[in-house]
Amino acid sequence: MDRYSVEAVVIGAGVVGLAMARRLAMAGLETLVIERHDAIGMETSSRNSEVIHAGLYYPKNSIKAVACKRGQELLYAYCAERGVPHRRCGKLMVASRKEQLPKLQALWDAATDNGIHDLAWISADEARDLEPDVLCIKGFLSPSTGIIDSHGLMLAYQGDLEAHGGLIAFNTPVISVTPTARGFVLTTDGDTPAEVETRLLVNCAGHGAPKLAADMPALPATSRPQQWYAKGNYFSLAGRQPFSRLVYPLPEAAGLGVHATLDLQGRCRFGPDVEWVDREDDLQVSTTRIERFYEAIRAYWPGLPDGALQPDYAGIRPKLHGPDSPMPDFRIDGPADHGLHGLVNMFGIESPGLTASMALADIAARKLALPEIDPLG
């Protein structure tokens, strides 16, 4: 079996893994990304809403809140600099029933506590002026919410990584991680099984991150979290496209509700819902849930025609909680948390992970005591 040595390894070539690898390479470290699939972003990163979030939903001072706000600022600047396709289209957050108004107010309060100060209340008439097909009794506008070409973003991150000497090894699953006196030895499978020795290791393996941690007996039990899988189904819209902005109902347990998003061509799609499943590879759209979609969408768009929804795609969120538990924060566990020098584990990175990707990379870099750099290069 071949054996290699490199300064830093990132496991996982999703959007956060690529942002992390880019950050390490820009700090002057010889960096290798190890990816089990044959291309970048083959899991959560390519099966989401492609929304640039403003940071409305998250508890004050949580990783999600802090990283989303900072990450959005960095992301807009990076996209403009690198020509990554995106659009600051704005989002309407709407309440369709009177009993939802306290929850709408609580969401506004949480957003302003997180430093989001560009929101604007809108009445039902003002909502119709902005989006004639939307029915609500009250809402607010988030003008800084946007949409992005997620694959274009990942390609830009990959380009920066490679420009700074980094590499990606595809079709290379990691089957074990062994701590050593000098760092870690990773045993990989695939076409050319190998051992890779590294001083710094960042586990950004998405669905696989808790599995890798579970097989590391040197980690304390509290640093090996359980994982659940929540499938999000998406349906696209045939016929006339009704909206020019994103339209969100109030969030529900484990998700943000069945919302209307746009792609950069103006095509409208709806989702995700929350369907708890047993496998990370359950990626078929659950067409039996379509009636739930019609009901949810018609709460804010009563004009949705029968037969207009068609199955589009599905993704799996890597959850750190089950159906009956509250949604926790992201976990970025560094040496101070688990006691292994040179290791960061990133667990439960779902929404707003894409928006927060560069900020999350900076947080992980600080956990590894790396020097500060200009994140935009």
C-alpha positions in Angstrom: 0.0 0.0 0.0 1.3 3.4 -1.0 2.0 6.0 1.8 1.9 9.7 1.4 2.5 12.7 3.7 0.8 16.1 3.5 0.5 19.0 5.9 -3.3 19.3 5.9 -6.2 17.0 4.8 -9.8 17.9 4.4 -12.3 15.0 4.2 -15.2 15.9 1.9 -15.4 18.1 -1.2 -18.8 19.7 -0.5 -19.1 23.5 -0.4 -17.9 23.7 3.2 -15.1 21.2 2.7 -13.9 23.2 -0.4 -14.1 26.5 1.5 -12.0 24.9 4.3 -9.4 23.5 1.9 -9.2 26.8 0.2 -8.6 28.5 3.5 -5.9 26.1 4.5 -4.1 26.4 1.1 -4.3 30.2 1.2 -2.6 30.0 4.6 0.4 28.3 2.8 -0.3 24.7 3.9 0.1 21.8 1.5 -3.5 20.7 1.3 -5.3 17.6 0.1 -9.0 17.0 -0.1 -10.1 13.4 0.0 -13.6 12.8 -1.6 -15.4 9.5 -1.9 -17.4 10.5 -4.9 -16.1 11.2 -8.4 -16.9 15.0 -8.4 -17.3 17.9 -6.1 -20.5 18.7 -4.2 -22.3 15.4 -4.8 -24.4 15.3 -1.6 -26.0 18.2 0.4 -24.2 20.9 -1.5 -25.9 20.1 -4.8 -29.3 19.2 -3.5 -30.5 22.4 -1.7 -32.4 25.6 -2.5 -29.3 27.5 -3.5 -30.4 30.4 -1.3 -28.0 33.1 0.1 -29.6 33.4 3.6 -29.7 36.7 5.6 -29.6 34.9 9.0 -33.2 35.4 10.2 -33.8 32.2 12.1 -31.0 31.4 14.4 -30.5 31.9 18.1 -28.4 35.0 19.0 -24.6 34.3 19.1 -25.1 30.8 17.8 -22.6 29.5 15.2 -25.4 29.5 12.7 -26.3 33.2 13.4 -22.8 34.5 13.5 -21.5 32.5 10.5 -24.5 33.2 8.3 -24.3 36.9 8.7 -20.6 37.1 8.2 -20.7 34.5 5.5 -23.3 36.3 3.5 -21.2 39.5 3.5 -18.2 37.5 2.3 -20.2 35.5 -0.2 -21.6 38.5 -2.0 -18.2 40.2 -2.2 -16.6 36.9 -3.4 -19.2 36.3 -6.1 -18.9 39.8 -7.4 -15.1 39.5 -7.5 -15.0 36.0 -9.0 -18.0 36.3 -11.4 -20.0 33.5 -9.6 -23.6 33.8 -10.9 -25.9 35.1 -8.2 -28.8 37.5 -7.7 -29.9 39.5 -4.7 -33.6 39.0 -5.4 -35.0 39.4 -1.9 -37.4 37.3 0.1 -40.9 37.8 1.5 -41.6 36.2 4.9 -45.4 35.9 5.2 -48.1 35.0 7.7 -51.3 33.7 6.2 -53.3 33.4 9.4 -53.9 35.7 12.4 -52.6 33.1 14.9 -49.2 33.2 13.1 -48.6 36.9 13.8 -46.8 36.3 17.2 -44.5 33.8 15.5 -43.8 36.4 12.7 -43.0 39.0 15.3 -40.7 36.6 17.1 -38.9 35.9 13.9 -38.4 39.6 13.2 -37.1 40.1 16.8 -34.7 37.2 16.4 -33.4 38.6 13.2 -32.9 42.1 14.5 -31.1 40.6 17.6 -28.8 38.9 15.1 -27.9 42.3 13.6 -30.2 42.0 10.5 -31.4 45.7 10.2 -32.5 45.9 6.5 -35.9 44.2 7.1 -39.1 46.0 6.3 -42.7 45.3 7.4 -45.2 45.0 4.7 -49.0 44.9 4.8 -51.2 42.5 2.8 -51.7 45.2 0.1 -48.0 45.9 -0.1 -47.2 42.2 -0.4 -49.6 42.0 -3.4 -48.0 45.1 -4.9 -44.6 43.3 -4.8 -45.9 39.8 -5.6 -49.5 39.9 -7.0 -50.1 36.2 -6.5 -49.1 36.2 -2.8 -51.9 36.1 -0.2 -51.0 37.0 3.4 -52.2 39.1 6.2 -48.8 40.6 7.1 -45.2 39.9 6.3 -41.7 41.4 6.0 -39.2 41.8 3.2 -35.6 40.6 3.5 -33.9 42.5 0.7 -30.5 41.0 1.2 -31.6 37.4 0.7 -30.5 36.0 -2.7 -29.8 33.0 -4.9 -26.6 31.5 -6.2 -25.2 29.0 -8.6 -24.0 26.6 -6.0 -21.9 24.5 -8.4 -20.3 27.7 -9.8 -19.4 28.7 -6.2 -17.8 25.3 -5.6 -15.8 25.5 -8.8 -14.5 28.9 -7.8 -13.4 27.5 -4.4 -11.8 24.5 -6.1 -10.0 26.9 -8.5 -8.6 28.9 -5.5 -7.5 25.7 -3.8 -5.6 24.5 -6.9 -4.1 27.9 -7.6 -2.5 27.7 -4.1 -1.1 24.2 -4.7 -4.0 22.1 -3.3 -5.3 18.9 -4.7 -8.5 16.8 -4.6 -8.4 13.0 -4.6 -11.7 11.7 -6.0 -13.2 8.2 -5.7 -11.2 7.8 -2.4 -13.3 6.8 0.6 -11.6 7.1 4.0 -12.1 3.9 5.9 -10.2 4.7 9.1 -8.5 7.6 10.9 -5.7 6.8 13.4 -4.2 9.4 15.7 -0.4 9.4 16.0 2.2 11.3 17.9 2.7 13.6 14.8 -0.9 13.9 13.7 -3.1 11.3 11.9 -2.9 8.5 9.5 -5.8 8.0 7.1 -6.4 4.7 5.4 -8.2 5.1 2.1 -9.9 2.7 -0.2 -10.8 3.0 -3.9 -8.8 2.3 -7.1 -5.5 2.9 -5.3 -5.7 2.2 -1.6 -3.2 4.2 0.4 -2.2 5.6 3.8 -2.0 9.4 4.1 -0.2 10.9 7.0 -1.1 14.5 8.0 -0.5 17.0 10.8 -3.9 18.8 10.4 -7.2 17.1 9.7 -10.6 18.6 9.1 -13.6 16.2 8.9 -16.1 17.9 6.6 -17.6 14.6 5.4 -21.2 15.7 5.7 -23.3 12.6 6.2 -20.1 10.7 6.8 -18.6 13.0 9.4 -20.3 11.3 12.5 -19.4 7.9 11.1 -15.7 8.8 10.9 -15.8 10.2 14.4 -17.6 7.1 15.7 -14.7 5.0 14.5 -12.1 7.1 16.3 -11.9 5.5 19.8 -9.5 8.3 20.9 -12.5 10.7 20.8 -14.6 11.0 24.0 -18.2 9.8 23.6 -19.5 13.4 23.7 -17.5 14.1 20.5 -19.1 11.2 18.6 -22.7 12.5 18.0 -25.5 10.4 16.6 -26.9 11.4 13.2 -30.4 11.4 11.7 -31.4 11.9 8.0 -34.2 14.3 7.0 -35.1 14.2 3.3 -36.2 17.3 1.6 -38.4 16.9 -1.5 -38.6 19.6 -4.2 -41.3 20.0 -6.8 -41.0 22.4 -9.7 -43.7 24.4 -11.4 -45.0 23.8 -14.9 -46.5 26.7 -16.7 -46.5 30.4 -15.7 -43.9 31.4 -13.1 -45.6 33.5 -10.5 -42.9 35.1 -8.4 -39.9 37.4 -8.8 -38.8 37.0 -5.2 -38.5 34.1 -2.8 -41.6 33.5 -0.7 -41.3 31.8 2.7 -44.1 30.7 5.1 -43.2 30.6 8.7 -40.7 27.9 9.7 -41.8 24.5 11.0 -40.1 21.9 13.1 -36.8 20.8 11.6 -37.2 23.0 8.5 -38.1 26.4 7.0 -41.4 25.3 5.6 -42.4 24.6 2.0 -41.2 27.8 0.4 -41.0 29.1 -3.1 -37.5 29.6 -4.4 -36.1 30.6 -7.8 -33.2 29.6 -9.9 -31.1 32.0 -11.8 -33.3 31.4 -14.9 -36.4 32.5 -13.0 -37.8 29.0 -12.7 -39.9 28.5 -9.5 -39.6 25.4 -7.4 -41.1 24.5 -4.0 -39.5 22.8 -1.0 -38.0 21.3 0.9 -40.4 19.5 3.2 -39.1 17.4 6.1 -39.4 13.6 5.7 -37.4 11.5 8.2 -35.7 8.6 6.5 -33.3 5.8 7.4 -30.7 6.2 4.7 -28.5 9.0 3.3 -29.0 7.7 -0.3 -32.8 7.9 -0.3 -32.9 10.5 -3.0 -36.0 9.7 -5.0 -38.7 12.4 -4.7 -41.6 11.1 -2.6 -44.4 11.8 -4.9 -46.9 10.6 -2.3 -46.3 13.8 -0.5 -47.5 16.0 -3.3 -50.9 16.8 -1.8 -49.1 18.1 1.3 -47.2 20.5 -1.0 -50.4 21.7 -2.7 -51.9 22.4 0.8 -48.8 24.2 2.1 -48.3 26.3 -1.0 -51.9 27.4 -1.3 -51.7 28.9 2.1 -49.8 31.7 0.5 -50.5 31.2 -3.2 -54.2 30.1 -3.4 -54.1 30.3 -7.2 -51.8 27.3 -7.6 -53.4 25.3 -10.4 -54.2 21.6 -10.0 -51.6 19.5 -11.8 -49.0 22.3 -11.9 -46.4 20.6 -9.6 -44.0 18.0 -10.9 -41.2 16.1 -9.1 -37.9 17.8 -9.3 -35.2 16.5 -6.9 -34.6 15.5 -3.3 -31.7 16.1 -0.8 -30.8 14.7 2.6 -30.0 17.0 5.5 -27.4 15.7 7.9 -29.2 16.2 11.2 -27.9 16.0 14.8 -31.4 15.6 16.2 -34.4 13.4 15.6 -38.0 14.2 14.9 -39.0 15.0 18.5 -36.0 17.1 19.5 -35.2 20.8 19.0 -32.9 21.8 16.2 -29.3 22.2 17.6 -26.5 24.5 16.5 -23.8 23.5 14.1 -20.9 21.7 15.8 -17.3 22.7 15.0 -15.3 20.6 17.5 -11.7 21.5 17.8 -8.8 20.3 20.1 -10.2 22.3 23.0 -13.4 20.3 22.7 -12.1 16.8 22.2 -8.5 16.8 23.2 -6.9 15.7 19.9 -4.4 18.3 18.6 -4.7 19.2 14.9 -8.3 17.8 14.4 -11.5 19.7 13.7 -14.8 17.8 13.2 -17.7 19.6 11.5 -21.0 18.0 12.4 -24.6 18.8 11.3 -23.7 21.3 8.6 -26.9 21.9 6.7 -28.7 25.2 6.0 -27.2 27.9 6.1 -24.0 26.1 5.5 -23.6 27.2 1.9 -24.1 30.9 2.8 -21.8 30.5 5.8 -19.1 28.5 4.1 -16.3 31.0 4.2 -17.1 32.1 7.7 -17.3 28.4 8.9 -13.8 27.9 7.4 -12.5 30.8 9.4 -14.0 29.5 12.6 -12.4 26.1 12.0 -9.1 27.7 11.1 -9.1 29.6 14.5 -9.8 26.3 16.3 -6.6 25.0 14.6 -4.7 28.2 15.7 -3.9 29.1 12.1 -2.9 32.7 11.3 -5.6 35.1 10.2 -5.7 35.9 6.4 -7.9 38.0 4.1 -10.7 35.5 3.3 -11.2 37.1 -0.1 -7.6 36.6 -0.9 
